[in-house]
Amino acid sequence: MSLRSALLVAGVALAALNLRPAIAGVSPLLDEIMGDVGLSPAGGGAITTVMVVCLGVFGPVTPLLARRVGLDRTLLAGLLVIAAGVAVRGLDGAPLLYLGSALAATAIAVMNVSMPGVVKQHFPDRVNLMTGVYVSCVVAGAALSSALVIPIEHGTGFSWRGVTALLAVPALLAALLWLPQALRGPEAAANGPRPFGAVLRSRVTWYVTALMGLQSLTFYVMLAWLPTIFLEAGLPADQAGYLLSLTNLVQVGTSLAVPVLAGRRASQVPYVVGACLLTVLGYLGVLLAPTTLPWAWMIVLGVGQGAAFALALLIIALRPADPAAVTALSAVAQSVGYVVAALGPLVFGFLREVSGGWTVPLTVGLGVLVVQLVAGWLAGRPATLETMSHKQGPAC
Protein backbone atom coordinates (compact mmCIF):
# COMPACT_ATOMS: atom_id res chain seq x y z
CA MET A 1 0.00 0.00 0.00
CA SER A 2 1.36 3.42 -0.97
CA LEU A 3 1.70 6.27 1.53
CA ARG A 4 -1.15 8.13 -0.14
CA SER A 5 -3.43 5.07 0.08
CA ALA A 6 -2.51 4.55 3.73
CA LEU A 7 -3.28 8.20 4.52
CA LEU A 8 -6.58 7.90 2.66
CA VAL A 9 -7.60 4.85 4.70
CA ALA A 10 -6.50 6.60 7.91
CA GLY A 11 -8.43 9.72 6.95
CA VAL A 12 -11.63 7.74 6.34
CA ALA A 13 -11.17 5.87 9.62
CA LEU A 14 -10.51 8.98 11.72
CA ALA A 15 -13.40 10.85 10.12
CA ALA A 16 -15.68 7.92 10.91
CA LEU A 17 -14.54 7.96 14.55
CA ASN A 18 -16.23 11.37 14.88
CA LEU A 19 -19.66 10.27 13.66
CA ARG A 20 -21.05 9.20 17.06
CA PRO A 21 -19.22 10.77 20.06
CA ALA A 22 -21.30 13.97 19.92
CA ILE A 23 -24.40 11.77 20.38
CA ALA A 24 -23.11 8.85 22.45
CA GLY A 25 -21.21 11.13 24.85
CA VAL A 26 -24.49 12.60 26.11
CA SER A 27 -26.05 9.40 27.44
CA PRO A 28 -23.76 8.68 30.45
CA LEU A 29 -24.08 12.34 31.50
CA LEU A 30 -27.81 12.59 30.90
CA ASP A 31 -28.90 12.57 34.54
CA GLU A 32 -26.37 15.31 35.35
CA ILE A 33 -27.42 17.37 32.32
CA MET A 34 -31.11 17.04 33.22
CA GLY A 35 -30.44 18.13 36.82
CA ASP A 36 -28.21 21.06 35.85
CA VAL A 37 -30.39 22.43 33.06
CA GLY A 38 -33.71 21.51 34.70
CA LEU A 39 -35.04 19.07 32.10
CA SER A 40 -37.74 16.41 32.55
CA PRO A 41 -37.10 12.82 31.35
CA ALA A 42 -38.87 13.67 28.09
CA GLY A 43 -36.74 16.82 27.79
CA GLY A 44 -33.61 14.78 28.40
CA GLY A 45 -34.64 12.29 25.73
CA ALA A 46 -35.30 15.23 23.43
CA ILE A 47 -31.56 16.00 23.29
CA THR A 48 -30.97 12.75 21.43
CA THR A 49 -34.23 13.20 19.52
CA VAL A 50 -33.18 16.65 18.27
CA MET A 51 -29.89 15.21 17.07
CA VAL A 52 -31.49 12.24 15.31
CA VAL A 53 -34.09 14.52 13.69
CA CYS A 54 -31.22 16.57 12.27
CA LEU A 55 -29.61 13.38 10.98
CA GLY A 56 -32.77 12.86 8.95
CA VAL A 57 -33.73 16.39 7.95
CA PHE A 58 -30.33 17.60 6.75
CA GLY A 59 -29.06 14.45 5.03
CA PRO A 60 -30.65 15.39 1.66
CA VAL A 61 -28.42 18.47 1.32
CA THR A 62 -25.40 16.19 0.95
CA PRO A 63 -25.82 15.32 -2.75
CA LEU A 64 -26.20 19.03 -3.48
CA LEU A 65 -23.01 19.87 -1.58
CA ALA A 66 -21.17 16.98 -3.21
CA ARG A 67 -22.14 18.18 -6.68
CA ARG A 68 -20.94 21.69 -5.87
CA VAL A 69 -17.71 21.10 -3.93
CA GLY A 70 -17.07 17.35 -4.13
CA LEU A 71 -17.45 14.54 -1.61
CA ASP A 72 -14.00 15.06 -0.06
CA ARG A 73 -14.55 18.74 0.71
CA THR A 74 -18.06 18.02 1.96
CA LEU A 75 -16.56 15.58 4.46
CA LEU A 76 -14.01 18.18 5.59
CA ALA A 77 -16.73 20.77 6.17
CA GLY A 78 -18.67 18.28 8.24
CA LEU A 79 -15.74 17.70 10.59
CA LEU A 80 -15.29 21.43 11.17
CA VAL A 81 -18.98 21.97 11.90
CA ILE A 82 -19.00 19.07 14.40
CA ALA A 83 -16.22 20.83 16.30
CA ALA A 84 -18.20 24.07 16.32
CA GLY A 85 -21.41 22.35 17.44
CA VAL A 86 -19.98 20.54 20.47
CA ALA A 87 -18.25 23.75 21.54
CA VAL A 88 -21.54 25.67 21.44
CA ARG A 89 -23.31 22.89 23.35
CA GLY A 90 -20.98 23.40 26.30
CA LEU A 91 -22.13 26.99 26.79
CA ASP A 92 -24.72 27.97 29.39
CA GLY A 93 -28.46 27.53 28.92
CA ALA A 94 -30.90 24.99 27.49
CA PRO A 95 -31.29 26.82 24.13
CA LEU A 96 -27.54 26.57 23.45
CA LEU A 97 -27.57 22.93 24.58
CA TYR A 98 -30.14 22.10 21.92
CA LEU A 99 -28.64 24.47 19.33
CA GLY A 100 -25.14 23.05 19.65
CA SER A 101 -26.50 19.51 19.55
CA ALA A 102 -28.46 20.32 16.41
CA LEU A 103 -25.42 21.92 14.75
CA ALA A 104 -23.19 18.93 15.47
CA ALA A 105 -25.91 16.53 14.31
CA THR A 106 -26.39 18.45 11.06
CA ALA A 107 -22.71 17.95 10.27
CA ILE A 108 -22.96 14.28 11.22
CA ALA A 109 -25.96 13.96 8.88
CA VAL A 110 -23.91 15.26 5.96
CA MET A 111 -21.00 12.99 6.82
CA ASN A 112 -23.27 9.95 7.30
CA VAL A 113 -24.60 10.35 3.78
CA SER A 114 -21.17 11.14 2.33
CA MET A 115 -19.30 8.13 3.69
CA PRO A 116 -20.81 5.37 1.48
CA GLY A 117 -20.13 7.55 -1.58
CA VAL A 118 -16.57 8.28 -0.41
CA VAL A 119 -15.99 4.53 -0.03
CA LYS A 120 -17.47 3.83 -3.47
CA GLN A 121 -15.39 6.63 -5.03
CA HIS A 122 -12.01 5.79 -3.52
CA PHE A 123 -12.34 2.00 -3.00
CA PRO A 124 -14.62 0.69 -5.78
CA ASP A 125 -13.10 -2.80 -5.65
CA ARG A 126 -13.08 -3.06 -1.83
CA VAL A 127 -16.50 -1.73 -0.89
CA ASN A 128 -17.27 -4.51 1.59
CA LEU A 129 -13.88 -4.29 3.34
CA MET A 130 -13.84 -0.50 3.60
CA THR A 131 -17.47 -0.43 4.68
CA GLY A 132 -16.44 -2.70 7.52
CA VAL A 133 -13.49 -0.45 8.37
CA TYR A 134 -15.46 2.78 8.53
CA VAL A 135 -18.52 1.30 10.22
CA SER A 136 -16.34 -0.30 12.90
CA CYS A 137 -14.71 3.10 13.45
CA VAL A 138 -18.15 4.71 13.79
CA VAL A 139 -19.04 2.16 16.45
CA ALA A 140 -15.64 2.52 18.14
CA GLY A 141 -16.20 6.26 18.43
CA ALA A 142 -19.50 5.61 20.22
CA ALA A 143 -17.90 3.03 22.51
CA LEU A 144 -14.94 5.24 23.44
CA SER A 145 -17.04 8.31 24.12
CA SER A 146 -19.59 6.50 26.28
CA ALA A 147 -16.78 4.79 28.23
CA LEU A 148 -14.53 7.80 28.74
CA VAL A 149 -16.78 10.78 29.47
CA ILE A 150 -17.30 9.88 33.14
CA PRO A 151 -13.60 9.07 33.84
CA ILE A 152 -12.57 12.27 32.01
CA GLU A 153 -15.07 14.26 34.08
CA HIS A 154 -13.67 12.79 37.30
CA GLY A 155 -10.04 13.10 36.21
CA THR A 156 -10.19 16.68 34.96
CA GLY A 157 -12.73 18.09 37.39
CA PHE A 158 -14.65 19.54 34.44
CA SER A 159 -18.42 19.70 34.47
CA TRP A 160 -20.43 17.94 31.78
CA ARG A 161 -20.12 21.13 29.70
CA GLY A 162 -16.33 21.01 29.58
CA VAL A 163 -16.24 17.27 28.93
CA THR A 164 -18.63 17.42 25.98
CA ALA A 165 -16.77 20.44 24.55
CA LEU A 166 -13.58 18.34 24.48
CA LEU A 167 -15.17 16.31 21.68
CA ALA A 168 -14.15 19.13 19.35
CA VAL A 169 -10.52 17.99 19.60
CA PRO A 170 -10.75 14.68 17.67
CA ALA A 171 -12.94 16.36 15.03
CA LEU A 172 -10.28 19.03 14.46
CA LEU A 173 -7.53 16.38 14.29
CA ALA A 174 -9.53 14.44 11.69
CA ALA A 175 -10.06 17.62 9.67
CA LEU A 176 -6.32 18.28 9.71
CA LEU A 177 -5.58 14.76 8.41
CA TRP A 178 -8.29 14.98 5.74
CA LEU A 179 -7.30 18.48 4.56
CA PRO A 180 -4.68 17.35 1.97
CA GLN A 181 -7.17 14.93 0.42
CA ALA A 182 -9.86 17.61 0.28
CA LEU A 183 -7.46 20.07 -1.39
CA ARG A 184 -6.28 17.59 -4.01
CA GLY A 185 -9.70 16.07 -4.64
CA PRO A 186 -11.36 16.65 -8.03
CA GLU A 187 -13.98 19.33 -8.35
CA ALA A 188 -17.57 18.19 -8.34
CA ALA A 189 -19.09 17.42 -11.72
CA ALA A 190 -21.77 20.08 -11.96
CA ASN A 191 -23.25 18.49 -15.08
CA GLY A 192 -23.09 14.92 -13.83
CA PRO A 193 -26.07 12.58 -13.54
CA ARG A 194 -28.88 13.36 -11.13
CA PRO A 195 -29.91 9.96 -9.80
CA PHE A 196 -32.54 11.03 -7.28
CA GLY A 197 -35.48 10.25 -9.58
CA ALA A 198 -34.20 6.76 -10.33
CA VAL A 199 -33.54 6.10 -6.67
CA LEU A 200 -36.96 7.30 -5.55
CA ARG A 201 -38.73 5.10 -8.12
CA SER A 202 -37.02 1.92 -6.95
CA ARG A 203 -38.73 -0.43 -4.48
CA VAL A 204 -35.28 -1.44 -3.25
CA THR A 205 -34.79 2.11 -1.96
CA TRP A 206 -37.78 1.88 0.34
CA TYR A 207 -36.87 -1.57 1.65
CA VAL A 208 -33.41 -0.28 2.51
CA THR A 209 -34.88 2.89 4.00
CA ALA A 210 -37.18 0.89 6.27
CA LEU A 211 -34.27 -1.27 7.45
CA MET A 212 -32.10 1.77 8.07
CA GLY A 213 -34.80 3.60 10.00
CA LEU A 214 -35.96 0.76 12.20
CA GLN A 215 -32.50 -0.49 13.14
CA SER A 216 -31.54 3.11 13.93
CA LEU A 217 -34.64 3.57 16.10
CA THR A 218 -33.91 0.48 18.18
CA PHE A 219 -30.25 1.51 18.46
CA TYR A 220 -30.83 5.12 19.51
CA VAL A 221 -33.41 4.09 22.10
CA MET A 222 -30.74 2.02 23.83
CA LEU A 223 -28.07 4.65 23.31
CA ALA A 224 -30.24 7.30 24.98
CA TRP A 225 -31.81 5.31 27.80
CA LEU A 226 -29.76 2.19 28.56
CA PRO A 227 -27.68 3.74 31.39
CA THR A 228 -30.85 5.16 32.94
CA ILE A 229 -32.57 1.76 32.71
CA PHE A 230 -29.66 0.15 34.56
CA LEU A 231 -29.54 2.97 37.12
CA GLU A 232 -33.22 2.54 37.92
CA ALA A 233 -32.69 -1.22 38.17
CA GLY A 234 -30.16 -0.57 40.95
CA LEU A 235 -26.75 -0.56 39.25
CA PRO A 236 -24.25 2.24 40.04
CA ALA A 237 -23.69 5.01 37.51
CA ASP A 238 -20.18 4.00 36.49
CA GLN A 239 -21.23 0.39 35.91
CA ALA A 240 -24.21 1.55 33.84
CA GLY A 241 -21.86 3.61 31.67
CA TYR A 242 -19.45 0.70 31.27
CA LEU A 243 -22.27 -1.60 30.21
CA LEU A 244 -23.26 0.84 27.47
CA SER A 245 -19.62 0.98 26.47
CA LEU A 246 -19.44 -2.83 26.39
CA THR A 247 -22.35 -3.17 24.00
CA ASN A 248 -20.81 -0.50 21.76
CA LEU A 249 -17.37 -2.12 21.99
CA VAL A 250 -18.76 -5.49 20.90
CA GLN A 251 -20.22 -3.75 17.87
CA VAL A 252 -16.72 -2.76 16.70
CA GLY A 253 -15.62 -6.30 15.88
CA THR A 254 -19.04 -7.28 14.57
CA SER A 255 -19.34 -4.30 12.25
CA LEU A 256 -15.87 -4.96 10.85
CA ALA A 257 -16.40 -8.67 10.17
CA VAL A 258 -20.01 -8.82 8.99
CA PRO A 259 -19.71 -6.58 5.88
CA VAL A 260 -16.65 -8.53 4.72
CA LEU A 261 -18.56 -11.81 4.98
CA ALA A 262 -21.97 -10.59 3.82
CA GLY A 263 -20.54 -8.62 0.88
CA ARG A 264 -19.28 -11.84 -0.69
CA ARG A 265 -22.81 -13.18 -1.08
CA ALA A 266 -25.58 -12.13 -3.43
CA SER A 267 -28.09 -12.23 -0.57
CA GLN A 268 -27.60 -10.61 2.81
CA VAL A 269 -30.88 -12.03 4.19
CA PRO A 270 -29.34 -14.65 6.56
CA TYR A 271 -27.13 -12.02 8.15
CA VAL A 272 -29.94 -9.47 8.50
CA VAL A 273 -32.30 -12.00 10.08
CA GLY A 274 -29.62 -13.22 12.48
CA ALA A 275 -28.78 -9.65 13.50
CA CYS A 276 -32.43 -8.86 14.23
CA LEU A 277 -32.99 -12.02 16.30
CA LEU A 278 -29.92 -11.30 18.43
CA THR A 279 -31.18 -7.75 19.04
CA VAL A 280 -34.53 -9.19 20.15
CA LEU A 281 -32.72 -11.44 22.62
CA GLY A 282 -30.78 -8.45 23.99
CA TYR A 283 -33.97 -6.43 24.47
CA LEU A 284 -35.58 -9.37 26.26
CA GLY A 285 -32.62 -9.65 28.63
CA VAL A 286 -32.79 -5.96 29.52
CA LEU A 287 -36.56 -6.23 30.00
CA LEU A 288 -36.73 -9.41 32.06
CA ALA A 289 -33.41 -9.57 33.96
CA PRO A 290 -31.46 -6.28 33.72
CA THR A 291 -29.28 -7.00 36.79
CA THR A 292 -28.76 -10.72 36.08
CA LEU A 293 -25.66 -11.14 33.91
CA PRO A 294 -26.14 -7.71 32.33
CA TRP A 295 -22.79 -8.05 30.56
CA ALA A 296 -24.15 -11.09 28.67
CA TRP A 297 -27.17 -9.14 27.45
CA MET A 298 -24.90 -6.31 26.35
CA ILE A 299 -22.72 -8.68 24.31
CA VAL A 300 -25.75 -10.21 22.58
CA LEU A 301 -27.28 -6.78 21.98
CA GLY A 302 -23.98 -5.43 20.67
CA VAL A 303 -23.55 -8.25 18.16
CA GLY A 304 -27.11 -7.82 16.90
CA GLN A 305 -27.11 -4.04 16.65
CA GLY A 306 -23.58 -3.81 15.25
CA ALA A 307 -24.39 -6.31 12.52
CA ALA A 308 -27.71 -4.61 11.66
CA PHE A 309 -26.09 -1.18 11.32
CA ALA A 310 -23.20 -2.47 9.22
CA LEU A 311 -25.51 -4.46 6.96
CA ALA A 312 -27.78 -1.47 6.32
CA LEU A 313 -24.78 0.63 5.21
CA LEU A 314 -23.29 -2.24 3.20
CA ILE A 315 -26.55 -2.70 1.30
CA ILE A 316 -26.63 1.05 0.57
CA ALA A 317 -23.11 0.84 -0.92
CA LEU A 318 -23.71 -2.38 -2.89
CA ARG A 319 -27.01 -1.75 -4.64
CA PRO A 320 -26.23 1.28 -6.87
CA ALA A 321 -23.52 1.23 -9.54
CA ASP A 322 -21.69 4.55 -9.01
CA PRO A 323 -20.79 7.02 -6.23
CA ALA A 324 -23.43 9.57 -7.23
CA ALA A 325 -26.19 6.96 -7.04
CA VAL A 326 -24.79 5.62 -3.76
CA THR A 327 -24.89 9.13 -2.30
CA ALA A 328 -28.48 9.59 -3.50
CA LEU A 329 -29.61 6.26 -2.04
CA SER A 330 -27.71 7.05 1.15
CA ALA A 331 -29.45 10.43 1.39
CA VAL A 332 -32.91 8.92 1.02
CA ALA A 333 -32.35 5.91 3.28
CA GLN A 334 -30.55 7.77 6.05
CA SER A 335 -32.70 10.91 5.95
CA VAL A 336 -36.07 9.17 6.06
CA GLY A 337 -34.64 6.48 8.30
CA TYR A 338 -33.30 8.88 10.91
CA VAL A 339 -36.55 10.84 11.00
CA VAL A 340 -38.25 7.56 11.90
CA ALA A 341 -35.48 6.78 14.41
CA ALA A 342 -35.83 10.19 16.06
CA LEU A 343 -39.19 9.18 17.48
CA GLY A 344 -37.63 6.41 19.54
CA PRO A 345 -35.89 8.18 22.46
CA LEU A 346 -38.70 10.72 22.82
CA VAL A 347 -41.48 8.11 22.74
CA PHE A 348 -39.57 5.86 25.15
CA GLY A 349 -39.12 8.77 27.56
CA PHE A 350 -42.83 9.60 27.32
CA LEU A 351 -43.86 5.97 27.84
CA ARG A 352 -41.54 5.80 30.85
CA GLU A 353 -43.25 8.85 32.36
CA VAL A 354 -46.76 7.55 31.68
CA SER A 355 -46.23 3.93 32.71
CA GLY A 356 -43.80 4.52 35.57
CA GLY A 357 -41.39 1.84 34.40
CA TRP A 358 -39.55 0.34 31.47
CA THR A 359 -41.77 -2.69 30.74
CA VAL A 360 -44.07 -0.86 28.34
CA PRO A 361 -41.31 0.96 26.41
CA LEU A 362 -39.19 -2.18 25.98
CA THR A 363 -42.22 -4.20 24.89
CA VAL A 364 -42.93 -1.58 22.24
CA GLY A 365 -39.28 -1.89 21.18
CA LEU A 366 -39.74 -5.63 20.69
CA GLY A 367 -42.71 -4.91 18.42
CA VAL A 368 -40.57 -2.56 16.35
CA LEU A 369 -37.96 -5.30 15.99
CA VAL A 370 -40.55 -7.62 14.44
CA VAL A 371 -41.22 -5.01 11.75
CA GLN A 372 -37.45 -4.53 11.35
CA LEU A 373 -37.10 -8.25 10.66
CA VAL A 374 -39.58 -8.03 7.78
CA ALA A 375 -37.91 -4.94 6.33
CA GLY A 376 -34.51 -6.59 6.59
CA TRP A 377 -35.73 -9.68 4.78
CA LEU A 378 -36.90 -7.54 1.84
CA ALA A 379 -33.83 -5.28 1.78
CA GLY A 380 -31.33 -8.13 2.02
CA ARG A 381 -32.55 -10.05 -1.02
CA PRO A 382 -30.35 -9.99 -4.16
CA ALA A 383 -31.39 -6.91 -6.13
CA THR A 384 -30.17 -3.75 -7.77
CA LEU A 385 -31.97 -0.44 -8.17
CA GLU A 386 -34.24 -1.34 -11.06
CA THR A 387 -33.97 2.05 -12.76
CA MET A 388 -30.17 2.21 -12.82
CA SER A 389 -28.53 1.99 -16.21
CA HIS A 390 -26.54 -1.13 -15.39
CA LYS A 391 -26.33 -3.77 -12.72
CA GLN A 392 -23.74 -4.45 -10.08
CA GLY A 393 -22.85 -7.71 -8.38
CA PRO A 394 -21.53 -8.22 -4.89
CA ALA A 395 -18.34 -6.40 -3.97
CA CYS A 396 -15.06 -8.20 -4.17
Buried (B, 14 or more C-beta within 10 A) or exposed (E): EEEEEEBBBEBBBBBBBBBBBBBBBBBBBBBBBBEBBEBEBBBBBBBBBBBBBBBBBBBBBBBEBBBEBBBBBBBBBBBBBBBBBBBBBBEEEBEBBBBBBBBBBBBBBBBBBBBBBBBBBBBEEBBBBBBBBBBBBBBBBBBBBBBBBBBBBEEEEBBBBEBBBBBBEBBBBBBEBBBBBBEEBEEBEEEEEEBBEBBEEBEBBBBBBBBBBBBBBBBBBBBBBBBBBBBBBEBEBEBBBBBBBBBBBBBBBBBBBBBBEBBEBEEBBEBBBBBBBBBBBBBBBBBEEBEEEBEEBBBBBBBBBBBBBBBBBBBBBBBBBBBBBBBBBBBBBBBBBBBBBBBBBBBBBBBBEEEEEBEBBBBBBBEBBEBBBBBBBBBBBEBBBEBBEEEBEBBE
